[in-house]
Amino acid sequence: MKLDEFLRLNAPEDLASLASAIAKASIDVWDSVPFKTGLLSETNPSGETQKAIDVFSNDVFVDALTSTGLVAEVASEEMAEPAASKGSVSVAMDPLDGSSNVETNNPIGSIFGFYSSKLPAPGRDLLGALYVTYGTMVTLTFSFGKGVHRFVAVREGGSMPFQLMGVNLKLPEKPEVYGFGGRRSEWISQVAAFWESLEGRGLRNRYCGTFVGDYNQVLARGGIFSYPALAKNPRGKLRVLYECAPMAYINEQAGGYASDGSGNILDIQPGGLADTSPLYIGSSELVHELEKNISTA
């Protein structure tokens, strides 16, 4: 089954149109990655140096989303202010997650959250979420509140339509992998102790430095991914609106749980567009265990 047919049967009309627009734009981004790898002189609102592909991806997705006439605003970690439009859905996005991996040809991705209210908003206001993975394949993984589904781009002549790859994806009961970001020497002690216990339980360390790529492994194999609270940066690195909440939404639909160390990521009310949070996401049992260790210390 092709993506547009599946969306027509299984998603609200406005979200189906936005997902379809993202799918088409993602192929343009993927095609352009080899040719736009240089650094620009600008920095994004978080103070990170922008790559040409970051800016290109941002512009492609903003244009694709606003051209549908369905979005009220598009907020991006590459823009200081949201792009306004005339629709009703607010979109928060990380247009190219892991762009530092471009030169090493590791997986990269794009993350989108579809909110029912003006941004910044809590994850409980999400209508759905979607992420794109650019790796050996281009895949779309998404949920609009009725399970997690995945489509893969396939070549058909001169086009690359998305075909159904998997429906109602669930985290496996037996966790197999873990990946933690940040420098180990800077983790809070509870995270370091928990991390050291995982290998002894038979889990394998898998970390590629791209949230989408690392989470993909957790969704497929069960386990936990984290960019934790750091001793000198208790609010972590990942942005609530653009990264944490959309991925937590998908993870919850897949039967998992995502925490900031004290409660559900989806309950956070960000005060600003660029607010960050520690993130512990994946198999419910593991995340609840780590959350308990952190909150009772």
C-alpha atoms as a printed R data frame, in Angstrom:
    type eleno elety resid chain resno      x      y       z
1   ATOM     1    CA   MET     A     1  0.000  0.000   0.000
2   ATOM     2    CA   LYS     A     2  1.257  3.463  -0.870
3   ATOM     3    CA   LEU     A     3  1.503  6.244   1.691
4   ATOM     4    CA   ASP     A     4 -1.223  8.510   0.338
5   ATOM     5    CA   GLU     A     5 -3.757  5.669   0.276
6   ATOM     6    CA   PHE     A     6 -2.902  4.610   3.823
7   ATOM     7    CA   LEU     A     7 -3.155  8.195   5.080
8   ATOM     8    CA   ARG     A     8 -6.481  8.706   3.339
9   ATOM     9    CA   LEU     A     9 -7.901  5.678   5.160
10  ATOM    10    CA   ASN     A    10 -6.192  6.081   8.541
11  ATOM    11    CA   ALA     A    11 -5.432  9.728   9.313
12  ATOM    12    CA   PRO     A    12 -7.352 13.010   9.710
13  ATOM    13    CA   GLU     A    13 -7.404 14.871   6.406
14  ATOM    14    CA   ASP     A    14 -5.226 17.789   7.501
15  ATOM    15    CA   LEU     A    15 -2.558 15.582   9.085
16  ATOM    16    CA   ALA     A    16 -2.596 13.286   6.061
17  ATOM    17    CA   SER     A    17 -1.885 16.253   3.801
18  ATOM    18    CA   LEU     A    18  0.965 17.465   6.026
19  ATOM    19    CA   ALA     A    19  2.537 14.011   6.188
20  ATOM    20    CA   SER     A    20  2.305 13.679   2.422
21  ATOM    21    CA   ALA     A    21  3.980 17.065   1.962
22  ATOM    22    CA   ILE     A    22  6.799 16.057   4.312
23  ATOM    23    CA   ALA     A    23  7.267 12.773   2.450
24  ATOM    24    CA   LYS     A    24  7.745 14.530  -0.884
25  ATOM    25    CA   ALA     A    25 10.058 17.157   0.620
26  ATOM    26    CA   SER     A    26 12.170 14.511   2.360
27  ATOM    27    CA   ILE     A    27 13.238 13.096  -0.992
28  ATOM    28    CA   ASP     A    28 14.467 16.567  -2.033
29  ATOM    29    CA   VAL     A    29 16.454 16.789   1.196
30  ATOM    30    CA   TRP     A    30 17.933 13.309   0.768
31  ATOM    31    CA   ASP     A    31 18.932 14.059  -2.831
32  ATOM    32    CA   SER     A    32 20.688 17.261  -1.754
33  ATOM    33    CA   VAL     A    33 22.705 15.969   1.223
34  ATOM    34    CA   PRO     A    34 25.873 15.107  -0.779
35  ATOM    35    CA   PHE     A    35 26.003 18.573  -2.311
36  ATOM    36    CA   LYS     A    36 25.354 20.808   0.716
37  ATOM    37    CA   THR     A    37 27.749 19.713   3.447
38  ATOM    38    CA   GLY     A    38 29.743 22.910   4.077
39  ATOM    39    CA   LEU     A    39 29.507 25.090   7.175
40  ATOM    40    CA   LEU     A    40 27.945 28.521   7.017
41  ATOM    41    CA   SER     A    41 29.054 31.481   9.105
42  ATOM    42    CA   GLU     A    42 25.643 31.728  10.804
43  ATOM    43    CA   THR     A    43 24.516 30.002  13.995
44  ATOM    44    CA   ASN     A    44 21.068 28.719  14.876
45  ATOM    45    CA   PRO     A    45 19.106 30.010  17.914
46  ATOM    46    CA   SER     A    46 20.833 27.420  20.112
47  ATOM    47    CA   GLY     A    47 24.263 28.771  19.222
48  ATOM    48    CA   GLU     A    48 25.270 25.879  16.954
49  ATOM    49    CA   THR     A    49 27.049 26.546  13.672
50  ATOM    50    CA   GLN     A    50 24.701 25.874  10.792
51  ATOM    51    CA   LYS     A    51 25.530 23.705   7.821
52  ATOM    52    CA   ALA     A    52 24.262 24.501   4.340
53  ATOM    53    CA   ILE     A    53 22.150 21.340   4.476
54  ATOM    54    CA   ASP     A    54 20.556 22.484   7.771
55  ATOM    55    CA   VAL     A    55 19.378 25.723   6.181
56  ATOM    56    CA   PHE     A    56 18.373 24.025   2.940
57  ATOM    57    CA   SER     A    57 16.348 21.356   4.792
58  ATOM    58    CA   ASN     A    58 14.668 23.985   6.930
59  ATOM    59    CA   ASP     A    59 13.616 26.019   3.904
60  ATOM    60    CA   VAL     A    60 12.379 22.985   1.975
61  ATOM    61    CA   PHE     A    61 10.175 21.779   4.834
62  ATOM    62    CA   VAL     A    62  8.878 25.252   5.736
63  ATOM    63    CA   ASP     A    63  7.841 25.802   2.119
64  ATOM    64    CA   ALA     A    64  6.270 22.342   1.857
65  ATOM    65    CA   LEU     A    65  4.262 22.752   5.060
66  ATOM    66    CA   THR     A    66  3.076 26.335   4.564
67  ATOM    67    CA   SER     A    67  2.089 25.639   0.949
68  ATOM    68    CA   THR     A    68 -0.587 23.213   2.190
69  ATOM    69    CA   GLY     A    69 -2.516 26.094   3.769
70  ATOM    70    CA   LEU     A    70 -3.062 23.932   6.849
71  ATOM    71    CA   VAL     A    71 -0.461 25.222   9.310
72  ATOM    72    CA   ALA     A    72 -0.844 28.148  11.682
73  ATOM    73    CA   GLU     A    73  2.905 28.299  12.290
74  ATOM    74    CA   VAL     A    74  6.066 26.315  11.696
75  ATOM    75    CA   ALA     A    75  8.700 26.519  14.418
76  ATOM    76    CA   SER     A    76 12.161 25.142  13.805
77  ATOM    77    CA   GLU     A    77 15.366 24.922  15.785
78  ATOM    78    CA   GLU     A    78 17.000 26.627  12.785
79  ATOM    79    CA   MET     A    79 14.822 29.765  13.101
80  ATOM    80    CA   ALA     A    80 14.591 32.348  15.866
81  ATOM    81    CA   GLU     A    81 10.865 32.902  15.210
82  ATOM    82    CA   PRO     A    82  8.164 30.647  13.740
83  ATOM    83    CA   ALA     A    83  7.002 31.063  10.170
84  ATOM    84    CA   ALA     A    84  3.355 32.134  10.314
85  ATOM    85    CA   SER     A    85  0.611 30.903   7.999
86  ATOM    86    CA   LYS     A    86 -3.207 30.732   7.949
87  ATOM    87    CA   GLY     A    87 -4.064 27.169   8.959
88  ATOM    88    CA   SER     A    88 -4.882 25.570  12.310
89  ATOM    89    CA   VAL     A    89 -2.045 23.103  13.028
90  ATOM    90    CA   SER     A    90  1.189 24.235  14.666
91  ATOM    91    CA   VAL     A    91  4.275 22.321  13.552
92  ATOM    92    CA   ALA     A    92  7.548 22.123  15.470
93  ATOM    93    CA   MET     A    93 10.453 20.494  13.663
94  ATOM    94    CA   ASP     A    94 14.088 19.591  13.713
95  ATOM    95    CA   PRO     A    95 14.620 19.722   9.942
96  ATOM    96    CA   LEU     A    96 17.903 17.791   9.991
97  ATOM    97    CA   ASP     A    97 18.691 15.846  13.120
98  ATOM    98    CA   GLY     A    98 22.349 14.806  13.370
99  ATOM    99    CA   SER     A    99 23.766 16.914  10.547
100 ATOM   100    CA   SER     A   100 27.226 16.547  12.130
101 ATOM   101    CA   ASN     A   101 27.029 12.939  10.887
102 ATOM   102    CA   VAL     A   102 26.890 13.955   7.224
103 ATOM   103    CA   GLU     A   103 30.646 13.825   6.661
104 ATOM   104    CA   THR     A   104 30.929 10.371   8.267
105 ATOM   105    CA   ASN     A   105 27.884  9.025   6.359
106 ATOM   106    CA   ASN     A   106 26.068  7.970   9.518
107 ATOM   107    CA   PRO     A   107 22.252  8.078   9.702
108 ATOM   108    CA   ILE     A   108 20.554 11.473   9.897
109 ATOM   109    CA   GLY     A   109 16.887 12.385  10.141
110 ATOM   110    CA   SER     A   110 14.081 14.922  10.458
111 ATOM   111    CA   ILE     A   111 11.551 15.197  13.314
112 ATOM   112    CA   PHE     A   112  8.075 16.772  13.255
113 ATOM   113    CA   GLY     A   113  5.468 17.386  15.934
114 ATOM   114    CA   PHE     A   114  1.911 18.451  14.992
115 ATOM   115    CA   TYR     A   115  0.336 20.494  17.790
116 ATOM   116    CA   SER     A   116 -3.269 21.588  18.273
117 ATOM   117    CA   SER     A   117 -2.328 24.841  20.016
118 ATOM   118    CA   LYS     A   118  0.008 27.796  19.630
119 ATOM   119    CA   LEU     A   119  3.651 27.111  20.419
120 ATOM   120    CA   PRO     A   120  5.261 26.594  22.843
121 ATOM   121    CA   ALA     A   121  2.877 23.850  23.955
122 ATOM   122    CA   PRO     A   122  3.077 20.637  25.995
123 ATOM   123    CA   GLY     A   123  3.351 17.239  24.344
124 ATOM   124    CA   ARG     A   124 -0.195 16.480  25.480
125 ATOM   125    CA   ASP     A   125 -1.303 18.932  22.763
126 ATOM   126    CA   LEU     A   126  0.260 16.801  20.027
127 ATOM   127    CA   LEU     A   127 -2.089 15.588  17.329
128 ATOM   128    CA   GLY     A   128  0.632 13.358  15.945
129 ATOM   129    CA   ALA     A   129  4.340 13.087  15.243
130 ATOM   130    CA   LEU     A   130  6.572 11.869  12.435
131 ATOM   131    CA   TYR     A   131 10.249 11.294  11.840
132 ATOM   132    CA   VAL     A   132 12.241 10.648   8.688
133 ATOM   133    CA   THR     A   133 15.371  8.507   8.649
134 ATOM   134    CA   TYR     A   134 17.959  9.010   5.908
135 ATOM   135    CA   GLY     A   135 20.217  5.968   5.942
136 ATOM   136    CA   THR     A   136 20.551  2.961   3.691
137 ATOM   137    CA   MET     A   137 16.845  3.606   3.118
138 ATOM   138    CA   VAL     A   138 14.618  6.659   3.461
139 ATOM   139    CA   THR     A   139 11.826  5.801   5.872
140 ATOM   140    CA   LEU     A   140  8.898  7.664   7.441
141 ATOM   141    CA   THR     A   141  7.800  6.552  10.900
142 ATOM   142    CA   PHE     A   142  4.715  8.226  12.328
143 ATOM   143    CA   SER     A   143  1.705  8.097  14.595
144 ATOM   144    CA   PHE     A   144 -1.508 10.072  14.645
145 ATOM   145    CA   GLY     A   145 -2.769  8.414  17.804
146 ATOM   146    CA   LYS     A   146 -3.640  5.010  16.351
147 ATOM   147    CA   GLY     A   147 -0.410  3.036  16.389
148 ATOM   148    CA   VAL     A   148  3.033  3.560  14.870
149 ATOM   149    CA   HIS     A   149  3.490  2.911  11.173
150 ATOM   150    CA   ARG     A   150  6.479  2.960   8.814
151 ATOM   151    CA   PHE     A   151  6.864  3.547   5.088
152 ATOM   152    CA   VAL     A   152  9.953  3.244   2.877
153 ATOM   153    CA   ALA     A   153 10.798  5.143  -0.308
154 ATOM   154    CA   VAL     A   154 11.152  2.866  -3.349
155 ATOM   155    CA   ARG     A   155 12.301  3.741  -6.850
156 ATOM   156    CA   GLU     A   156  9.647  3.532  -9.531
157 ATOM   157    CA   GLY     A   157 11.004  4.930 -12.754
158 ATOM   158    CA   GLY     A   158 11.857  8.554 -12.107
159 ATOM   159    CA   SER     A   159  9.956  8.846  -8.815
160 ATOM   160    CA   MET     A   160 10.317  7.532  -5.251
161 ATOM   161    CA   PRO     A   161  6.884  6.865  -3.721
162 ATOM   162    CA   PHE     A   162  6.610  5.576  -0.153
163 ATOM   163    CA   GLN     A   163  5.376  2.007   0.302
164 ATOM   164    CA   LEU     A   164  4.123  0.368   3.480
165 ATOM   165    CA   MET     A   165  6.918 -1.291   5.468
166 ATOM   166    CA   GLY     A   166  5.288 -2.005   8.848
167 ATOM   167    CA   VAL     A   167  2.089 -1.274  10.786
168 ATOM   168    CA   ASN     A   168  1.420 -1.053  14.517
169 ATOM   169    CA   LEU     A   169  5.096 -1.203  15.437
170 ATOM   170    CA   LYS     A   170  5.736 -2.118  19.075
171 ATOM   171    CA   LEU     A   171  8.816 -2.145  21.251
172 ATOM   172    CA   PRO     A   172  9.915 -5.776  21.814
173 ATOM   173    CA   GLU     A   173  9.268 -7.130  25.301
174 ATOM   174    CA   LYS     A   174 12.909 -8.152  25.788
175 ATOM   175    CA   PRO     A   175 15.203 -5.078  25.600
176 ATOM   176    CA   GLU     A   176 18.459 -5.524  23.697
177 ATOM   177    CA   VAL     A   177 20.204 -2.161  23.163
178 ATOM   178    CA   TYR     A   178 21.102  1.112  24.864
179 ATOM   179    CA   GLY     A   179 22.697  4.381  23.809
180 ATOM   180    CA   PHE     A   180 23.528  7.412  25.965
181 ATOM   181    CA   GLY     A   181 24.667 10.809  24.706
182 ATOM   182    CA   GLY     A   182 26.985 13.339  26.292
183 ATOM   183    CA   ARG     A   183 30.331 12.722  27.951
184 ATOM   184    CA   ARG     A   184 30.247  9.965  30.510
185 ATOM   185    CA   SER     A   185 32.382 12.023  32.911
186 ATOM   186    CA   GLU     A   186 29.654 14.702  32.940
187 ATOM   187    CA   TRP     A   187 26.637 12.454  33.600
188 ATOM   188    CA   ILE     A   188 24.859 12.677  36.909
189 ATOM   189    CA   SER     A   189 25.831  9.751  39.155
190 ATOM   190    CA   GLN     A   190 22.497  7.923  38.909
191 ATOM   191    CA   VAL     A   191 22.757  7.774  35.114
192 ATOM   192    CA   ALA     A   192 26.357  6.559  35.245
193 ATOM   193    CA   ALA     A   193 25.456  3.772  37.690
194 ATOM   194    CA   PHE     A   194 22.465  2.687  35.624
195 ATOM   195    CA   TRP     A   195 24.515  2.688  32.412
196 ATOM   196    CA   GLU     A   196 27.149  0.463  34.027
197 ATOM   197    CA   SER     A   197 24.455 -2.075  34.965
198 ATOM   198    CA   LEU     A   198 23.092 -2.533  31.456
199 ATOM   199    CA   GLU     A   199 25.893 -4.563  29.918
200 ATOM   200    CA   GLY     A   200 25.672 -7.007  32.822
201 ATOM   201    CA   ARG     A   201 22.005 -7.529  31.952
202 ATOM   202    CA   GLY     A   202 22.943 -8.634  28.453
203 ATOM   203    CA   LEU     A   203 22.130 -5.376  26.622
204 ATOM   204    CA   ARG     A   204 24.463 -4.072  23.919
205 ATOM   205    CA   ASN     A   205 25.766 -0.519  23.599
206 ATOM   206    CA   ARG     A   206 24.582  1.101  20.346
207 ATOM   207    CA   TYR     A   207 25.126  4.824  19.858
208 ATOM   208    CA   CYS     A   208 25.552  6.637  16.527
209 ATOM   209    CA   GLY     A   209 25.129 10.271  17.578
210 ATOM   210    CA   THR     A   210 21.812 10.909  15.827
211 ATOM   211    CA   PHE     A   211 18.658 10.841  17.954
212 ATOM   212    CA   VAL     A   212 16.565  9.418  15.103
213 ATOM   213    CA   GLY     A   213 19.161  6.759  14.289
214 ATOM   214    CA   ASP     A   214 19.631  5.755  17.914
215 ATOM   215    CA   TYR     A   215 15.916  5.663  18.635
216 ATOM   216    CA   ASN     A   216 15.306  3.557  15.518
217 ATOM   217    CA   GLN     A   217 17.434  0.830  17.087
218 ATOM   218    CA   VAL     A   218 15.480  1.020  20.346
219 ATOM   219    CA   LEU     A   219 12.146  0.778  18.522
220 ATOM   220    CA   ALA     A   220 13.353 -2.246  16.557
221 ATOM   221    CA   ARG     A   221 15.159 -4.095  19.354
222 ATOM   222    CA   GLY     A   222 13.841 -2.717  22.645
223 ATOM   223    CA   GLY     A   223 15.965 -0.888  25.180
224 ATOM   224    CA   ILE     A   224 16.682  2.695  26.142
225 ATOM   225    CA   PHE     A   225 18.134  5.862  24.623
226 ATOM   226    CA   SER     A   226 19.107  8.892  26.651
227 ATOM   227    CA   TYR     A   227 20.626 12.304  26.413
228 ATOM   228    CA   PRO     A   228 20.734 12.691  30.183
229 ATOM   229    CA   ALA     A   229 20.953 15.456  32.713
230 ATOM   230    CA   LEU     A   230 24.587 16.513  33.083
231 ATOM   231    CA   ALA     A   231 26.254 17.627  36.288
232 ATOM   232    CA   LYS     A   232 26.837 21.116  34.848
233 ATOM   233    CA   ASN     A   233 23.758 21.158  32.622
234 ATOM   234    CA   PRO     A   234 20.790 19.631  34.466
235 ATOM   235    CA   ARG     A   235 18.401 20.603  31.661
236 ATOM   236    CA   GLY     A   236 20.160 18.390  29.111
237 ATOM   237    CA   LYS     A   237 20.559 19.187  25.420
238 ATOM   238    CA   LEU     A   238 17.541 18.013  23.430
239 ATOM   239    CA   ARG     A   239 14.714 20.475  22.742
240 ATOM   240    CA   VAL     A   240 11.313 19.682  24.182
241 ATOM   241    CA   LEU     A   241  9.211 20.939  21.265
242 ATOM   242    CA   TYR     A   242 11.343 19.816  18.351
243 ATOM   243    CA   GLU     A   243 12.792 16.537  19.571
244 ATOM   244    CA   CYS     A   244 11.727 15.206  22.981
245 ATOM   245    CA   ALA     A   245  7.934 15.494  22.816
246 ATOM   246    CA   PRO     A   246  7.386 14.267  19.227
247 ATOM   247    CA   MET     A   247  9.591 11.215  19.764
248 ATOM   248    CA   ALA     A   248  8.012 10.570  23.177
249 ATOM   249    CA   TYR     A   249  4.593 10.615  21.510
250 ATOM   250    CA   ILE     A   250  5.640  7.982  18.979
251 ATOM   251    CA   ASN     A   251  7.388  5.935  21.658
252 ATOM   252    CA   GLU     A   252  4.259  5.932  23.838
253 ATOM   253    CA   GLN     A   253  2.180  4.741  20.895
254 ATOM   254    CA   ALA     A   254  4.697  1.910  20.491
255 ATOM   255    CA   GLY     A   255  4.133  0.834  24.100
256 ATOM   256    CA   GLY     A   256  7.061  2.671  25.689
257 ATOM   257    CA   TYR     A   257  7.647  5.533  28.084
258 ATOM   258    CA   ALA     A   258  9.715  8.733  27.989
259 ATOM   259    CA   SER     A   259 10.817 10.690  31.075
260 ATOM   260    CA   ASP     A   260 12.768 13.796  32.011
261 ATOM   261    CA   GLY     A   261 13.930 12.033  35.172
262 ATOM   262    CA   SER     A   262 10.952 13.061  37.287
263 ATOM   263    CA   GLY     A   263  7.905 12.534  35.078
264 ATOM   264    CA   ASN     A   264  6.471 12.062  31.622
265 ATOM   265    CA   ILE     A   265  8.076 14.186  28.893
266 ATOM   266    CA   LEU     A   266  4.624 14.793  27.412
267 ATOM   267    CA   ASP     A   267  3.561 16.676  30.558
268 ATOM   268    CA   ILE     A   268  6.282 19.332  30.273
269 ATOM   269    CA   GLN     A   269  4.985 22.839  29.533
270 ATOM   270    CA   PRO     A   270  7.937 24.542  27.811
271 ATOM   271    CA   GLY     A   271  8.324 28.224  28.531
272 ATOM   272    CA   GLY     A   272 10.098 28.941  25.255
273 ATOM   273    CA   LEU     A   273 10.589 27.471  21.816
274 ATOM   274    CA   ALA     A   274 14.151 26.339  22.520
275 ATOM   275    CA   ASP     A   275 13.647 24.892  26.030
276 ATOM   276    CA   THR     A   276 15.631 21.713  26.602
277 ATOM   277    CA   SER     A   277 15.165 18.679  28.817
278 ATOM   278    CA   PRO     A   278 16.966 15.534  29.871
279 ATOM   279    CA   LEU     A   279 15.458 12.604  27.972
280 ATOM   280    CA   TYR     A   280 15.179  8.926  28.872
281 ATOM   281    CA   ILE     A   281 13.135  7.067  26.263
282 ATOM   282    CA   GLY     A   282 12.369  3.501  25.256
283 ATOM   283    CA   SER     A   283 11.105  0.364  26.965
284 ATOM   284    CA   SER     A   284  8.826  1.293  29.855
285 ATOM   285    CA   GLU     A   285 10.398 -0.934  32.497
286 ATOM   286    CA   LEU     A   286 13.911  0.405  31.939
287 ATOM   287    CA   VAL     A   287 12.868  4.060  31.774
288 ATOM   288    CA   HIS     A   288 10.711  3.799  34.909
289 ATOM   289    CA   GLU     A   289 13.613  2.157  36.742
290 ATOM   290    CA   LEU     A   290 16.021  4.931  35.813
291 ATOM   291    CA   GLU     A   291 13.422  7.601  36.612
292 ATOM   292    CA   LYS     A   292 12.970  6.106  40.073
293 ATOM   293    CA   ASN     A   293 16.742  6.051  40.637
294 ATOM   294    CA   ILE     A   294 17.013  9.726  39.684
295 ATOM   295    CA   SER     A   295 13.941 11.037  41.493
296 ATOM   296    CA   THR     A   296 14.641  9.280  44.789
297 ATOM   297    CA   ALA     A   297 18.350 10.159  44.998
